[in-house]
Amino acid sequence: MLARASQKIGFGHAEVLGPLVQDLMTKAGIKAKQIDKIAVCVGPGSFTGLRVGLSFAKGLALPHDIPLVGISALEVWAKTDDPEGQKSIISAADVKRGQIFYQNWISGIADDAPALLEYETANTVFSNMPKTGGWVNTSTYVSPEILAWIGMEKNSHDDPAVPLYHRPPDAKLPGGKTL
């Protein structure tokens, strides 16, 4: 690792991200054209946070022809808990509104697609699953080191940088219009 930076902020990610990355590249002694690949977290997460992160990553990657890969927070959390891929893991996020967004991992491989469940249903489903090596009850923190480590093995064709939303946006068109 050449350099690392993170900053916990409540709002204003779009204003902070560019200067933070510039400072990071300066500390590492590299220019954008020297970057081999960019890995970005695609969610689950806040709608605005995902859009800011993905837009920035795409904006940095495109003019420099840098490959860009998308990695879910669910995968980062599973690999954080089981870096050797030896266990069965349920990686989950509390996405509010009484719902859990989760994915099963067996020996480091996703067993199924991420799914959204109501709390009550999740309790039943998880209690009926075979014994797992762990339940990753996550915070919202996504380790940049683990994200980068996972990203080294990914390619942009199989793992595109597209948002992983757990539900459609709440925004509606005015006057009840539909697309």
TATATA-V668873 format. One record per residue. N is the residue number from 0. RES is the residue in three letters. PHI is phi in whole degrees, -180 to 180 (999 if undefined). Layout:
BEGIN
n=N res=RES phi=PHI
n=N res=RES phi=PHI
END
This chain:
BEGIN
n=0 res=MET phi=999
n=1 res=LEU phi=-85
n=2 res=ALA phi=-164
n=3 res=ARG phi=-145
n=4 res=ALA phi=-149
n=5 res=SER phi=-154
n=6 res=GLN phi=-147
n=7 res=LYS phi=-89
n=8 res=ILE phi=-134
n=9 res=GLY phi=-84
n=10 res=PHE phi=-138
n=11 res=GLY phi=90
n=12 res=HIS phi=-58
n=13 res=ALA phi=-62
n=14 res=GLU phi=-78
n=15 res=VAL phi=-91
n=16 res=LEU phi=-61
n=17 res=GLY phi=-58
n=18 res=PRO phi=-61
n=19 res=LEU phi=-64
n=20 res=VAL phi=-68
n=21 res=GLN phi=-61
n=22 res=ASP phi=-63
n=23 res=LEU phi=-63
n=24 res=MET phi=-66
n=25 res=THR phi=-63
n=26 res=LYS phi=-61
n=27 res=ALA phi=-79
n=28 res=GLY phi=72
n=29 res=ILE phi=-127
n=30 res=LYS phi=-110
n=31 res=ALA phi=-56
n=32 res=LYS phi=-66
n=33 res=GLN phi=-91
n=34 res=ILE phi=-78
n=35 res=ASP phi=-83
n=36 res=LYS phi=-163
n=37 res=ILE phi=-117
n=38 res=ALA phi=-110
n=39 res=VAL phi=-131
n=40 res=CYS phi=-77
n=41 res=VAL phi=-103
n=42 res=GLY phi=119
n=43 res=PRO phi=-72
n=44 res=GLY phi=179
n=45 res=SER phi=-68
n=46 res=PHE phi=-56
n=47 res=THR phi=-68
n=48 res=GLY phi=-60
n=49 res=LEU phi=-63
n=50 res=ARG phi=-63
n=51 res=VAL phi=-64
n=52 res=GLY phi=-62
n=53 res=LEU phi=-66
n=54 res=SER phi=-63
n=55 res=PHE phi=-63
n=56 res=ALA phi=-60
n=57 res=LYS phi=-66
n=58 res=GLY phi=-66
n=59 res=LEU phi=-80
n=60 res=ALA phi=-72
n=61 res=LEU phi=-59
n=62 res=PRO phi=-69
n=63 res=HIS phi=-104
n=64 res=ASP phi=54
n=65 res=ILE phi=-97
n=66 res=PRO phi=-59
n=67 res=LEU phi=-126
n=68 res=VAL phi=-121
n=69 res=GLY phi=-107
n=70 res=ILE phi=-132
n=71 res=SER phi=-75
n=72 res=ALA phi=-61
n=73 res=LEU phi=-60
n=74 res=GLU phi=-70
n=75 res=VAL phi=-60
n=76 res=TRP phi=-64
n=77 res=ALA phi=-64
n=78 res=LYS phi=-70
n=79 res=THR phi=-65
n=80 res=ASP phi=-79
n=81 res=ASP phi=-139
n=82 res=PRO phi=-63
n=83 res=GLU phi=-88
n=84 res=GLY phi=65
n=85 res=GLN phi=-105
n=86 res=LYS phi=-114
n=87 res=SER phi=-100
n=88 res=ILE phi=-129
n=89 res=ILE phi=-109
n=90 res=SER phi=-100
n=91 res=ALA phi=-142
n=92 res=ALA phi=-129
n=93 res=ASP phi=-79
n=94 res=VAL phi=-102
n=95 res=LYS phi=65
n=96 res=ARG phi=56
n=97 res=GLY phi=73
n=98 res=GLN phi=-129
n=99 res=ILE phi=-120
n=100 res=PHE phi=-110
n=101 res=TYR phi=-140
n=102 res=GLN phi=-151
n=103 res=ASN phi=-92
n=104 res=TRP phi=-129
n=105 res=ILE phi=-122
n=106 res=SER phi=51
n=107 res=GLY phi=81
n=108 res=ILE phi=-116
n=109 res=ALA phi=-64
n=110 res=ASP phi=-87
n=111 res=ASP phi=-161
n=112 res=ALA phi=-77
n=113 res=PRO phi=-58
n=114 res=ALA phi=-137
n=115 res=LEU phi=-108
n=116 res=LEU phi=-133
n=117 res=GLU phi=-71
n=118 res=TYR phi=-50
n=119 res=GLU phi=-64
n=120 res=THR phi=-66
n=121 res=ALA phi=-60
n=122 res=ASN phi=-59
n=123 res=THR phi=-68
n=124 res=VAL phi=-61
n=125 res=PHE phi=-68
n=126 res=SER phi=-72
n=127 res=ASN phi=-92
n=128 res=MET phi=-79
n=129 res=PRO phi=-58
n=130 res=LYS phi=-55
n=131 res=THR phi=-106
n=132 res=GLY phi=-78
n=133 res=GLY phi=176
n=134 res=TRP phi=-114
n=135 res=VAL phi=-88
n=136 res=ASN phi=-89
n=137 res=THR phi=-88
n=138 res=SER phi=-94
n=139 res=THR phi=-95
n=140 res=TYR phi=-73
n=141 res=VAL phi=-116
n=142 res=SER phi=-66
n=143 res=PRO phi=-65
n=144 res=GLU phi=-67
n=145 res=ILE phi=-68
n=146 res=LEU phi=-57
n=147 res=ALA phi=-65
n=148 res=TRP phi=-61
n=149 res=ILE phi=-64
n=150 res=GLY phi=-62
n=151 res=MET phi=-60
n=152 res=GLU phi=-94
n=153 res=LYS phi=-93
n=154 res=ASN phi=-131
n=155 res=SER phi=-68
n=156 res=HIS phi=-72
n=157 res=ASP phi=-82
n=158 res=ASP phi=-131
n=159 res=PRO phi=-69
n=160 res=ALA phi=-86
n=161 res=VAL phi=-122
n=162 res=PRO phi=-63
n=163 res=LEU phi=-106
n=164 res=TYR phi=-90
n=165 res=HIS phi=-89
n=166 res=ARG phi=-157
n=167 res=PRO phi=-65
n=168 res=PRO phi=-63
n=169 res=ASP phi=-78
n=170 res=ALA phi=-61
n=171 res=LYS phi=-125
n=172 res=LEU phi=-73
n=173 res=PRO phi=-65
n=174 res=GLY phi=69
n=175 res=GLY phi=72
n=176 res=LYS phi=-68
n=177 res=THR phi=-126
n=178 res=LEU phi=-79
END
